[in-house]
Amino acid sequence: MTLVFVYGTLKRGGGNHHFLAGQAFVDEARTARGYTLYDLSGYPGMVRQDDDDTGVMGEVWSVDDECLARLDVLECTAEGLYRLEAVPLASPFPERAVKTYIYLKDTKDRPRIGSEWAIK
């Protein structure tokens, strides 16, 4: 099982939450400082951001290997849109790293959301 931090459409109530069907919700969480969200026209992308002092709010899920493979396809990891990598959490598991999807493309012309993606 892998602990995965989700921060957008995969969260409870989000349009892609069904990809987590059968997996275990662990807790709400926030990343350590240094991460922020950008609006990518209907979904967010989380990136490293040196000037961030808040982190990103989301949820931690315990997922099996089959689910993780489906998430990799959804997040277009093979195409280089996102990369699954470890990020540290600030709460409720300080100093613990979990996996999350980091957006890899340029965010220069994208609106910065900040710490939380609102489910629509």
C-alpha positions in Angstrom: 0.0 0.0 0.0 1.1 3.5 -0.8 0.1 6.7 1.0 -1.0 9.3 -1.7 -1.7 12.9 -1.1 -4.5 14.2 -3.3 -5.4 17.9 -3.7 -7.8 18.4 -6.6 -10.4 16.4 -8.5 -9.4 13.2 -6.7 -10.6 14.5 -3.3 -13.9 13.4 -1.9 -16.6 15.2 -3.9 -14.3 15.7 -6.9 -15.0 14.7 -10.4 -12.3 12.0 -10.4 -12.8 10.7 -6.9 -14.2 7.4 -8.3 -10.6 6.5 -9.2 -10.1 6.0 -5.4 -13.1 3.6 -5.1 -12.2 0.7 -2.7 -9.2 2.6 -1.3 -8.8 3.8 2.3 -9.2 7.4 3.3 -6.5 8.2 6.0 -7.0 11.9 6.9 -7.0 15.5 5.7 -3.6 16.9 5.5 -1.4 19.8 4.5 2.0 19.7 2.8 5.0 21.4 4.3 5.7 24.9 3.0 7.1 25.3 -0.5 4.2 24.0 -2.5 1.3 25.8 -4.2 -1.5 25.2 -6.7 -2.1 26.6 -10.1 -5.4 26.5 -12.1 -5.0 24.4 -15.2 -8.5 25.1 -16.5 -10.7 22.7 -14.6 -8.2 21.0 -12.4 -5.2 22.0 -10.3 -1.5 21.4 -10.6 0.8 21.4 -7.6 4.3 22.7 -8.0 7.2 23.5 -5.8 7.2 27.2 -5.0 10.0 28.7 -3.0 8.0 31.8 -1.9 5.1 29.7 -0.5 4.7 29.7 3.3 1.4 27.8 3.6 1.6 24.5 1.8 -1.3 22.8 0.1 -4.4 21.3 1.7 -5.7 17.9 0.6 -6.3 14.3 1.7 -4.2 11.3 2.3 -5.3 8.0 0.9 -3.9 4.5 1.3 -3.9 2.9 -2.2 -3.0 -0.4 -3.6 -0.7 -1.0 -6.6 -3.5 -1.4 -9.1 -5.1 1.9 -8.0 -1.7 3.6 -8.2 -1.3 2.4 -11.8 -4.7 3.8 -12.7 -3.8 7.2 -11.1 -0.5 7.2 -13.1 -2.6 6.9 -16.3 -5.1 9.6 -15.2 -2.2 12.0 -14.3 -0.4 11.3 -17.6 2.9 10.4 -16.0 4.1 8.6 -19.1 3.5 11.7 -21.1 5.3 14.0 -18.7 2.4 16.0 -17.4 2.8 15.0 -13.8 5.4 13.0 -11.8 4.7 10.9 -8.7 7.1 12.0 -6.0 7.5 12.2 -2.2 6.5 15.4 -0.5 6.7 16.2 3.3 3.5 16.8 5.3 3.2 19.5 7.9 0.0 18.1 9.4 -1.3 15.9 10.8 1.8 13.9 10.2 4.7 16.3 10.6 7.9 15.3 8.9 6.3 12.3 7.2 6.6 12.1 3.4 3.8 10.8 1.2 3.5 10.4 -2.6 1.8 13.0 -4.7 1.5 14.2 -8.3 3.7 17.2 -9.1 2.8 19.2 -12.2 5.7 19.4 -14.6 4.7 22.0 -17.2 5.2 25.8 -17.2 2.8 27.7 -15.0 3.8 31.2 -16.1 0.5 32.0 -17.7 -1.7 30.1 -15.2 -3.5 31.7 -12.3 -2.0 30.8 -8.9 -4.7 29.3 -6.6 -2.6 29.0 -3.5 -3.2 26.4 -0.8 -6.6 24.9 -1.6 -8.6 23.7 -4.6 -12.3 24.3 -4.2 -14.4 21.3 -5.3 -17.0 22.6 -7.8 
